[in-house]
Amino acid sequence: MFFTFSEAVYAVDLDKLMRNEDSLKLNCIVYILVLDVLIKEYNTKQIDENLKQKALEVYKKLEERKAKENSKYHIYQY
């Protein structure tokens, strides 16, 4: 559930293009939750450090997984 705002928007747009209604509903809920957290943080000027740390850890794992997948494709290109 730890999506950045741009990733949430991208996921919703992709689901619309792919006409994947179930995933669109789920990603819209995630998008709303992301907006809710952003608005609360903006209004209170307080950032939930635990949530921030979890998000950074999950994002790092996702980026490592993407890098691993990309390295597989680079091997096949040569």
The first five atom37 places (N, CA, C, CB, O) and aatype in JSON, in Angstrom:
{
  "aatype": [12, 13, 13, 16, 13, 15, 6, 0, 19, 18, 0, 19, 3, 10, 3, 11, 10, 12, 1, 2, 6, 3, 15, 10, 11, 10, 2, 4, 9, 19, 18, 9, 10, 19, 10, 3, 19, 10, 9, 11, 6, 18, 2, 16, 11, 5, 9, 3, 6, 2, 10, 11, 5, 11, 0, 10, 6, 19, 18, 11, 11, 10, 6, 6, 1, 11, 0, 11, 6, 2, 15, 11, 18, 8, 9, 18, 5, 18],
  "atom_mask": [
    [1, 1, 1, 1, 1],
    [1, 1, 1, 1, 1],
    [1, 1, 1, 1, 1],
    [1, 1, 1, 1, 1],
    [1, 1, 1, 1, 1],
    [1, 1, 1, 1, 1],
    [1, 1, 1, 1, 1],
    [1, 1, 1, 1, 1],
    [1, 1, 1, 1, 1],
    [1, 1, 1, 1, 1],
    [1, 1, 1, 1, 1],
    [1, 1, 1, 1, 1],
    [1, 1, 1, 1, 1],
    [1, 1, 1, 1, 1],
    [1, 1, 1, 1, 1],
    [1, 1, 1, 1, 1],
    [1, 1, 1, 1, 1],
    [1, 1, 1, 1, 1],
    [1, 1, 1, 1, 1],
    [1, 1, 1, 1, 1],
    [1, 1, 1, 1, 1],
    [1, 1, 1, 1, 1],
    [1, 1, 1, 1, 1],
    [1, 1, 1, 1, 1],
    [1, 1, 1, 1, 1],
    [1, 1, 1, 1, 1],
    [1, 1, 1, 1, 1],
    [1, 1, 1, 1, 1],
    [1, 1, 1, 1, 1],
    [1, 1, 1, 1, 1],
    [1, 1, 1, 1, 1],
    [1, 1, 1, 1, 1],
    [1, 1, 1, 1, 1],
    [1, 1, 1, 1, 1],
    [1, 1, 1, 1, 1],
    [1, 1, 1, 1, 1],
    [1, 1, 1, 1, 1],
    [1, 1, 1, 1, 1],
    [1, 1, 1, 1, 1],
    [1, 1, 1, 1, 1],
    [1, 1, 1, 1, 1],
    [1, 1, 1, 1, 1],
    [1, 1, 1, 1, 1],
    [1, 1, 1, 1, 1],
    [1, 1, 1, 1, 1],
    [1, 1, 1, 1, 1],
    [1, 1, 1, 1, 1],
    [1, 1, 1, 1, 1],
    [1, 1, 1, 1, 1],
    [1, 1, 1, 1, 1],
    [1, 1, 1, 1, 1],
    [1, 1, 1, 1, 1],
    [1, 1, 1, 1, 1],
    [1, 1, 1, 1, 1],
    [1, 1, 1, 1, 1],
    [1, 1, 1, 1, 1],
    [1, 1, 1, 1, 1],
    [1, 1, 1, 1, 1],
    [1, 1, 1, 1, 1],
    [1, 1, 1, 1, 1],
    [1, 1, 1, 1, 1],
    [1, 1, 1, 1, 1],
    [1, 1, 1, 1, 1],
    [1, 1, 1, 1, 1],
    [1, 1, 1, 1, 1],
    [1, 1, 1, 1, 1],
    [1, 1, 1, 1, 1],
    [1, 1, 1, 1, 1],
    [1, 1, 1, 1, 1],
    [1, 1, 1, 1, 1],
    [1, 1, 1, 1, 1],
    [1, 1, 1, 1, 1],
    [1, 1, 1, 1, 1],
    [1, 1, 1, 1, 1],
    [1, 1, 1, 1, 1],
    [1, 1, 1, 1, 1],
    [1, 1, 1, 1, 1],
    [1, 1, 1, 1, 1]
  ],
  "atom_positions": [
    [[0.82, -1.2, 0.0], [0.0, 0.0, 0.0], [0.86, 1.26, 0.0], [-0.93, 0.0, 1.2], [0.33, 2.37, 0.05]],
    [[2.16, 1.1, -0.05], [3.03, 2.27, 0.02], [3.4, 2.73, -1.38], [4.31, 1.95, 0.84], [4.47, 2.41, -1.89]],
    [[2.5, 3.46, -1.98], [2.73, 4.0, -3.31], [3.06, 5.48, -3.2], [1.5, 3.78, -4.21], [2.52, 6.2, -2.35]],
    [[3.93, 5.93, -4.07], [4.09, 7.37, -4.16], [2.93, 7.91, -4.98], [5.47, 7.76, -4.8], [2.22, 7.15, -5.64]],
    [[2.74, 9.19, -4.93], [1.62, 9.8, -5.64], [1.71, 9.5, -7.14], [1.59, 11.31, -5.4], [0.71, 9.13, -7.75]],
    [[2.88, 9.67, -7.73], [3.02, 9.46, -9.17], [2.77, 8.0, -9.55], [4.4, 9.88, -9.64], [2.21, 7.73, -10.61]],
    [[3.19, 7.06, -8.7], [2.93, 5.65, -8.98], [1.45, 5.32, -8.9], [3.71, 4.77, -8.01], [0.94, 4.52, -9.68]],
    [[0.75, 5.94, -7.96], [-0.69, 5.72, -7.84], [-1.42, 6.25, -9.08], [-1.24, 6.41, -6.57], [-2.31, 5.59, -9.61]],
    [[-1.02, 7.42, -9.54], [-1.63, 8.0, -10.74], [-1.34, 7.12, -11.95], [-1.11, 9.44, -10.98], [-2.23, 6.84, -12.75]],
    [[-0.09, 6.67, -12.08], [0.3, 5.82, -13.2], [-0.5, 4.52, -13.2], [1.8, 5.51, -13.14], [-0.96, 4.07, -14.25]],
    [[-0.67, 3.91, -12.02], [-1.41, 2.65, -11.93], [-2.86, 2.83, -12.35], [-1.35, 2.1, -10.5], [-3.41, 1.97, -13.04]],
    [[-3.49, 3.93, -11.95], [-4.88, 4.19, -12.34], [-4.97, 4.41, -13.85], [-5.44, 5.43, -11.57], [-5.87, 3.88, -14.5]],
    [[-4.05, 5.19, -14.39], [-4.06, 5.44, -15.84], [-3.86, 4.16, -16.63], [-2.97, 6.45, -16.22], [-4.53, 3.94, -17.64]],
    [[-2.95, 3.32, -16.18], [-2.69, 2.06, -16.87], [-3.92, 1.15, -16.83], [-1.48, 1.34, -16.24], [-4.25, 0.51, -17.83]],
    [[-4.58, 1.09, -15.69], [-5.79, 0.27, -15.58], [-6.89, 0.77, -16.5], [-6.29, 0.25, -14.14], [-7.63, -0.02, -17.08]],
    [[-6.99, 2.09, -16.64], [-7.99, 2.64, -17.56], [-7.69, 2.24, -19.0], [-8.05, 4.18, -17.45], [-8.58, 1.86, -19.76]],
    [[-6.41, 2.32, -19.37], [-6.01, 1.94, -20.73], [-6.24, 0.46, -21.0], [-4.55, 2.29, -20.96], [-6.65, 0.06, -22.09]],
    [[-5.95, -0.37, -19.99], [-6.08, -1.82, -20.14], [-7.51, -2.3, -19.89], [-5.13, -2.53, -19.18], [-7.82, -3.48, -20.08]],
    [[-8.38, -1.4, -19.48], [-9.79, -1.71, -19.16], [-9.9, -2.82, -18.12], [-10.54, -2.12, -20.44], [-10.72, -3.73, -18.24]],
    [[-9.04, -2.73, -17.11], [-9.02, -3.7, -16.02], [-9.81, -3.1, -14.85], [-7.55, -4.06, -15.59], [-9.25, -2.39, -14.01]],
    [[-11.09, -3.4, -14.8], [-11.99, -2.77, -13.83], [-11.67, -3.12, -12.38], [-13.41, -3.18, -14.14], [-11.72, -2.25, -11.51]],
    [[-11.35, -4.38, -12.1], [-11.06, -4.78, -10.72], [-9.81, -4.07, -10.2], [-10.88, -6.3, -10.62], [-9.8, -3.55, -9.09]],
    [[-8.78, -4.08, -11.01], [-7.54, -3.42, -10.61], [-7.74, -1.91, -10.53], [-6.42, -3.76, -11.59], [-7.13, -1.25, -9.68]],
    [[-8.57, -1.36, -11.41], [-8.86, 0.08, -11.38], [-9.51, 0.47, -10.05], [-9.77, 0.47, -12.57], [-9.14, 1.48, -9.46]],
    [[-10.46, -0.33, -9.6], [-11.12, -0.04, -8.32], [-10.12, -0.08, -7.17], [-12.26, -1.05, -8.05], [-10.1, 0.81, -6.33]],
    [[-9.28, -1.11, -7.16], [-8.28, -1.24, -6.11], [-7.3, -0.07, -6.13], [-7.53, -2.57, -6.25], [-7.0, 0.51, -5.09]],
    [[-6.8, 0.27, -7.3], [-5.82, 1.35, -7.41], [-6.45, 2.72, -7.13], [-5.19, 1.36, -8.78], [-5.76, 3.63, -6.67]],
    [[-7.74, 2.87, -7.39], [-8.42, 4.12, -7.02], [-8.49, 4.26, -5.5], [-9.84, 4.17, -7.65], [-8.35, 5.35, -4.96]],
    [[-8.73, 3.14, -4.82], [-8.74, 3.17, -3.36], [-7.36, 3.54, -2.83], [-9.19, 1.79, -2.79], [-7.24, 4.37, -1.92]],
    [[-6.32, 2.94, -3.4], [-4.95, 3.27, -3.0], [-4.68, 4.75, -3.26], [-3.93, 2.39, -3.75], [-4.08, 5.43, -2.43]],
    [[-5.1, 5.24, -4.41], [-4.92, 6.65, -4.78], [-5.58, 7.56, -3.75], [-5.51, 6.91, -6.19], [-5.0, 8.56, -3.34]],
    [[-6.8, 7.22, -3.34], [-7.52, 8.02, -2.34], [-6.78, 7.98, -1.0], [-8.97, 7.5, -2.17], [-6.67, 9.01, -0.33]],
    [[-6.28, 6.82, -0.61], [-5.54, 6.71, 0.64], [-4.25, 7.53, 0.6], [-5.22, 5.24, 0.94], [-3.89, 8.17, 1.58]],
    [[-3.57, 7.51, -0.54], [-2.35, 8.31, -0.7], [-2.69, 9.79, -0.57], [-1.67, 8.02, -2.07], [-2.0, 10.53, 0.13]],
    [[-3.75, 10.22, -1.24], [-4.17, 11.62, -1.13], [-4.52, 11.99, 0.31], [-5.37, 11.89, -2.04], [-4.17, 13.07, 0.78]],
    [[-5.2, 11.1, 0.99], [-5.58, 11.35, 2.38], [-4.34, 11.56, 3.26], [-6.41, 10.18, 2.93], [-4.31, 12.49, 4.06]],
    [[-3.34, 10.71, 3.11], [-2.11, 10.85, 3.89], [-1.41, 12.16, 3.54], [-1.17, 9.65, 3.64], [-0.94, 12.87, 4.43]],
    [[-1.33, 12.48, 2.25], [-0.66, 13.71, 1.83], [-1.36, 14.95, 2.4], [-0.61, 13.79, 0.3], [-0.71, 15.88, 2.86]],
    [[-2.69, 14.95, 2.36], [-3.45, 16.1, 2.87], [-3.28, 16.23, 4.38], [-4.95, 15.96, 2.52], [-3.1, 17.33, 4.89]],
    [[-3.33, 15.1, 5.1], [-3.15, 15.14, 6.55], [-1.76, 15.67, 6.91], [-3.35, 13.74, 7.16], [-1.62, 16.49, 7.81]],
    [[-0.74, 15.2, 6.18], [0.62, 15.66, 6.46], [0.76, 17.15, 6.13], [1.64, 14.84, 5.65], [1.44, 17.88, 6.86]],
    [[0.14, 17.58, 5.08], [0.22, 19.0, 4.7], [-0.48, 19.88, 5.74], [-0.41, 19.22, 3.31], [0.06, 20.91, 6.14]],
    [[-1.66, 19.47, 6.15], [-2.43, 20.28, 7.12], [-1.8, 20.31, 8.5], [-3.83, 19.74, 7.22], [-1.83, 21.35, 9.17]],
    [[-1.26, 19.2, 8.95], [-0.7, 19.14, 10.3], [0.78, 19.47, 10.33], [-0.92, 17.77, 10.89], [1.34, 19.72, 11.41]],
    [[1.42, 19.49, 9.19], [2.88, 19.73, 9.09], [3.66, 18.67, 9.85], [3.23, 21.12, 9.64], [4.81, 18.89, 10.22]],
    [[3.04, 17.51, 10.08], [3.71, 16.4, 10.76], [3.76, 15.2, 9.84], [2.99, 16.05, 12.08], [2.77, 14.85, 9.19]],
    [[4.92, 14.58, 9.78], [5.1, 13.4, 8.94], [5.24, 12.19, 9.85], [6.35, 13.55, 8.02], [6.02, 12.19, 10.8]],
    [[4.49, 11.15, 9.54], [4.57, 9.9, 10.28], [5.89, 9.22, 9.89], [3.33, 8.96, 10.0], [5.99, 8.65, 8.8]],
    [[6.87, 9.29, 10.76], [8.2, 8.77, 10.45], [8.2, 7.26, 10.25], [9.18, 9.14, 11.55], [8.97, 6.75, 9.43]],
    [[7.36, 6.54, 10.99], [7.28, 5.08, 10.81], [6.74, 4.73, 9.44], [6.39, 4.45, 11.9], [7.27, 3.85, 8.76]],
    [[5.7, 5.43, 9.03], [5.12, 5.21, 7.71], [6.13, 5.58, 6.62], [3.82, 6.02, 7.55], [6.25, 4.88, 5.61]],
    [[6.83, 6.67, 6.83], [7.84, 7.11, 5.86], [8.95, 6.07, 5.73], [8.43, 8.47, 6.29], [9.37, 5.76, 4.62]],
    [[9.41, 5.54, 6.85], [10.48, 4.54, 6.82], [10.03, 3.26, 6.12], [10.96, 4.22, 8.25], [10.77, 2.69, 5.32]],
    [[8.81, 2.81, 6.43], [8.28, 1.62, 5.76], [8.17, 1.84, 4.26], [6.9, 1.25, 6.35], [8.51, 0.96, 3.47]],
    [[7.69, 3.0, 3.88], [7.55, 3.32, 2.46], [8.9, 3.31, 1.77], [6.86, 4.68, 2.27], [9.03, 2.79, 0.66]],
    [[9.91, 3.88, 2.4], [11.25, 3.9, 1.81], [11.82, 2.49, 1.66], [12.18, 4.75, 2.66], [12.46, 2.18, 0.66]],
    [[11.58, 1.64, 2.65], [12.05, 0.26, 2.58], [11.37, -0.51, 1.45], [11.82, -0.46, 3.91], [12.03, -1.22, 0.69]],
    [[10.06, -0.37, 1.36], [9.32, -1.06, 0.3], [9.73, -0.53, -1.07], [7.79, -0.9, 0.51], [9.9, -1.3, -2.01]],
    [[9.87, 0.79, -1.18], [10.27, 1.39, -2.45], [11.66, 0.9, -2.87], [10.25, 2.93, -2.35], [11.9, 0.64, -4.05]],
    [[12.57, 0.78, -1.91], [13.92, 0.29, -2.2], [13.86, -1.15, -2.73], [14.81, 0.37, -0.94], [14.55, -1.49, -3.69]],
    [[13.04, -1.99, -2.09], [12.89, -3.38, -2.55], [12.31, -3.43, -3.96], [12.0, -4.16, -1.58], [12.76, -4.23, -4.79]],
    [[11.32, -2.58, -4.24], [10.73, -2.55, -5.58], [11.75, -2.11, -6.62], [9.53, -1.62, -5.61], [11.8, -2.68, -7.71]],
    [[12.55, -1.11, -6.3], [13.58, -0.63, -7.22], [14.64, -1.7, -7.46], [14.23, 0.65, -6.68], [15.12, -1.86, -8.58]],
    [[15.01, -2.44, -6.42], [15.99, -3.52, -6.58], [15.42, -4.62, -7.47], [16.38, -4.1, -5.2], [16.13, -5.18, -8.31]],
    [[14.14, -4.92, -7.3], [13.49, -5.93, -8.13], [13.44, -5.48, -9.59], [12.07, -6.23, -7.61], [13.67, -6.28, -10.49]],
    [[13.14, -4.2, -9.82], [13.12, -3.67, -11.18], [14.5, -3.73, -11.81], [12.61, -2.23, -11.19], [14.64, -4.1, -12.98]],
    [[15.52, -3.38, -11.04], [16.89, -3.41, -11.55], [17.3, -4.83, -11.92], [17.86, -2.83, -10.52], [17.97, -5.05, -12.93]],
    [[16.9, -5.79, -11.11], [17.2, -7.19, -11.38], [16.52, -7.65, -12.66], [16.77, -8.08, -10.21], [17.13, -8.33, -13.49]],
    [[15.25, -7.28, -12.82], [14.52, -7.62, -14.05], [15.15, -6.96, -15.27], [13.05, -7.21, -13.93], [15.29, -7.59, -16.31]],
    [[15.53, -5.7, -15.14], [16.15, -4.99, -16.26], [17.47, -5.61, -16.65], [16.34, -3.53, -15.9], [17.81, -5.64, -17.83]],
    [[18.24, -6.1, -15.68], [19.52, -6.71, -16.0], [19.32, -7.99, -16.81], [20.31, -7.01, -14.72], [20.14, -8.32, -17.66]],
    [[18.23, -8.71, -16.56], [17.92, -9.91, -17.35], [17.7, -9.55, -18.81], [16.67, -10.64, -16.8], [18.2, -10.23, -19.71]],
    [[16.96, -8.47, -19.05], [16.67, -8.06, -20.42], [17.92, -7.57, -21.13], [15.61, -6.99, -20.43], [18.06, -7.78, -22.34]],
    [[18.82, -6.91, -20.41], [20.06, -6.43, -21.02], [20.93, -7.59, -21.48], [20.83, -5.54, -20.04], [21.62, -7.49, -22.49]],
    [[20.91, -8.7, -20.74], [21.69, -9.86, -21.11], [21.2, -10.42, -22.44], [21.62, -10.93, -20.02], [22.01, -10.84, -23.27]],
    [[19.88, -10.43, -22.63], [19.32, -10.99, -23.85], [19.52, -10.09, -25.06], [17.86, -11.26, -23.66], [19.4, -10.56, -26.2]],
    [[19.81, -8.84, -24.86], [19.97, -7.92, -25.97], [21.3, -8.13, -26.7], [19.88, -6.49, -25.48], [21.42, -7.76, -27.87]],
    [[22.26, -8.71, -26.04], [23.58, -8.85, -26.67], [23.75, -10.15, -27.35], [24.67, -8.68, -25.67], [24.8, -10.42, -27.93]]
  ]
}
